Amino acid sequence: MLGLYYRIWVDFIIRAKRNPANNGKWQQGSMIFMTLAMSSNFILIMTILERHVLKRTIYTIDFSFLPERANSVLSYIILFVLPCWVINYQLIFRNKRYLKLLERYPYYNGKLAASYFVISMMLPIVLLLIAIIFFR
């Protein structure tokens, strides 16, 4: 499973490095897109786990002193974005590990990275629509 993760990352990195619009800022762009995709998958997994397997909420944090919207945003960042960012940093960017990965894994012309990102962002929406249509 980690091999697929690394392949997706290598695809993201090479695609970002080859894009002249990134102006040498491929690391930030790659990190943002991969973290967003992973966060989306993490939310989907936790939602399914809590609602259909455990039938109770276990992964939550509440900042009651904040307004509701600020509480939601801060909770989302701490519970879903931050863990994905830390994993990505530790496994890819710490000690420039991506240099070794670029030598080891092939480039799929950005197709693997793009597919992963699109599926990660669209799957929760599609599942939500299916649930609304068929399971009212």
GUMAR-446309 format. One record per residue (C-alpha): y negated, z, x negated. Coordinates in nm, 2 decimals. Layout:
<rodrens>
+--------+--------+--------+
:     yy :     zz :     xx :
+--------+--------+--------+
:      Y :      Z :      X :
...
+--------+--------+--------+
</rodrens>
This chain:
<rodrens>
+--------+--------+--------+
:     yy :     zz :     xx :
+--------+--------+--------+
:   0.00 :   0.00 :   0.00 :
:  -0.24 :   0.08 :  -0.29 :
:  -0.17 :  -0.27 :  -0.42 :
:  -0.31 :  -0.43 :  -0.10 :
:  -0.61 :  -0.20 :  -0.13 :
:  -0.67 :  -0.32 :  -0.48 :
:  -0.62 :  -0.68 :  -0.39 :
:  -0.88 :  -0.65 :  -0.12 :
:  -1.12 :  -0.48 :  -0.36 :
:  -1.08 :  -0.75 :  -0.62 :
:  -1.15 :  -1.01 :  -0.36 :
:  -1.46 :  -0.83 :  -0.25 :
:  -1.58 :  -0.79 :  -0.60 :
:  -1.53 :  -1.14 :  -0.72 :
:  -1.68 :  -1.28 :  -0.40 :
:  -1.99 :  -1.06 :  -0.43 :
:  -2.03 :  -1.13 :  -0.81 :
:  -2.02 :  -1.51 :  -0.74 :
:  -2.29 :  -1.49 :  -0.47 :
:  -2.63 :  -1.56 :  -0.63 :
:  -2.80 :  -1.37 :  -0.35 :
:  -2.66 :  -1.04 :  -0.47 :
:  -2.88 :  -1.07 :  -0.78 :
:  -2.65 :  -0.85 :  -0.99 :
:  -2.62 :  -0.58 :  -0.71 :
:  -2.26 :  -0.67 :  -0.62 :
:  -2.15 :  -0.31 :  -0.67 :
:  -2.37 :  -0.17 :  -0.39 :
:  -2.29 :  -0.45 :  -0.15 :
:  -1.91 :  -0.43 :  -0.21 :
:  -1.92 :  -0.05 :  -0.17 :
:  -2.11 :  -0.07 :   0.15 :
:  -1.89 :  -0.33 :   0.32 :
:  -1.56 :  -0.18 :   0.20 :
:  -1.67 :   0.17 :   0.30 :
:  -1.78 :   0.05 :   0.65 :
:  -1.45 :  -0.13 :   0.70 :
:  -1.25 :   0.17 :   0.59 :
:  -1.46 :   0.41 :   0.80 :
:  -1.39 :   0.19 :   1.10 :
:  -1.02 :   0.21 :   1.04 :
:  -1.03 :   0.58 :   0.98 :
:  -1.21 :   0.64 :   1.31 :
:  -0.96 :   0.43 :   1.49 :
:  -0.66 :   0.61 :   1.34 :
:  -0.82 :   0.96 :   1.41 :
:  -0.90 :   0.86 :   1.77 :
:  -0.55 :   0.74 :   1.84 :
:  -0.40 :   1.05 :   1.67 :
:  -0.62 :   1.29 :   1.85 :
:  -0.61 :   1.13 :   2.20 :
:  -0.25 :   1.01 :   2.22 :
:  -0.04 :   1.20 :   1.97 :
:  -0.19 :   1.55 :   1.94 :
:  -0.38 :   1.54 :   2.27 :
:  -0.66 :   1.76 :   2.13 :
:  -0.95 :   1.72 :   1.89 :
:  -0.89 :   1.85 :   1.54 :
:  -1.12 :   1.65 :   1.32 :
:  -1.47 :   1.75 :   1.42 :
:  -1.78 :   1.92 :   1.28 :
:  -2.08 :   2.05 :   1.48 :
:  -2.43 :   2.10 :   1.37 :
:  -2.55 :   2.28 :   1.68 :
:  -2.90 :   2.34 :   1.53 :
:  -2.96 :   1.96 :   1.52 :
:  -3.05 :   1.74 :   1.82 :
:  -2.74 :   1.56 :   1.96 :
:  -2.81 :   1.22 :   1.80 :
:  -2.88 :   1.37 :   1.46 :
:  -2.56 :   1.58 :   1.50 :
:  -2.36 :   1.27 :   1.58 :
:  -2.49 :   1.07 :   1.29 :
:  -2.45 :   1.35 :   1.04 :
:  -2.10 :   1.42 :   1.16 :
:  -2.01 :   1.05 :   1.14 :
:  -2.14 :   1.04 :   0.78 :
:  -1.96 :   1.36 :   0.66 :
:  -1.63 :   1.31 :   0.84 :
:  -1.58 :   0.93 :   0.81 :
:  -1.82 :   0.76 :   0.57 :
:  -1.83 :   1.01 :   0.29 :
:  -1.45 :   1.04 :   0.24 :
:  -1.41 :   0.66 :   0.23 :
:  -1.70 :   0.64 :  -0.01 :
:  -1.55 :   0.90 :  -0.24 :
:  -1.21 :   0.73 :  -0.24 :
:  -1.36 :   0.40 :  -0.32 :
:  -1.57 :   0.54 :  -0.60 :
:  -1.28 :   0.73 :  -0.75 :
:  -1.03 :   0.45 :  -0.73 :
:  -1.26 :   0.15 :  -0.81 :
:  -1.59 :   0.24 :  -0.99 :
:  -1.52 :   0.56 :  -1.18 :
:  -1.49 :   0.47 :  -1.55 :
:  -1.53 :   0.10 :  -1.45 :
:  -1.17 :   0.08 :  -1.33 :
:  -1.26 :  -0.24 :  -1.15 :
:  -1.25 :  -0.42 :  -1.49 :
:  -0.88 :  -0.35 :  -1.53 :
:  -0.82 :  -0.45 :  -1.16 :
:  -1.00 :  -0.78 :  -1.20 :
:  -0.75 :  -0.87 :  -1.48 :
:  -0.45 :  -0.76 :  -1.28 :
:  -0.50 :  -0.89 :  -0.93 :
:  -0.57 :  -1.25 :  -0.81 :
:  -0.87 :  -1.38 :  -0.63 :
:  -0.81 :  -1.52 :  -0.28 :
:  -1.15 :  -1.70 :  -0.25 :
:  -1.29 :  -1.41 :  -0.05 :
:  -1.05 :  -1.48 :   0.24 :
:  -0.86 :  -1.15 :   0.20 :
:  -1.18 :  -0.95 :   0.19 :
:  -1.34 :  -1.13 :   0.48 :
:  -1.03 :  -1.10 :   0.69 :
:  -1.00 :  -0.73 :   0.62 :
:  -1.37 :  -0.67 :   0.71 :
:  -1.36 :  -0.87 :   1.03 :
:  -1.03 :  -0.72 :   1.15 :
:  -1.15 :  -0.37 :   1.07 :
:  -1.47 :  -0.41 :   1.26 :
:  -1.33 :  -0.60 :   1.55 :
:  -1.00 :  -0.42 :   1.62 :
:  -1.16 :  -0.11 :   1.76 :
:  -1.37 :  -0.32 :   2.00 :
:  -1.08 :  -0.53 :   2.11 :
:  -0.86 :  -0.22 :   2.17 :
:  -1.14 :  -0.06 :   2.37 :
:  -1.18 :  -0.37 :   2.59 :
:  -0.81 :  -0.39 :   2.65 :
:  -0.81 :  -0.02 :   2.75 :
:  -1.10 :  -0.08 :   2.98 :
:  -0.94 :  -0.38 :   3.14 :
:  -0.58 :  -0.27 :   3.18 :
:  -0.59 :   0.11 :   3.18 :
:  -0.88 :   0.21 :   3.41 :
+--------+--------+--------+
</rodrens>
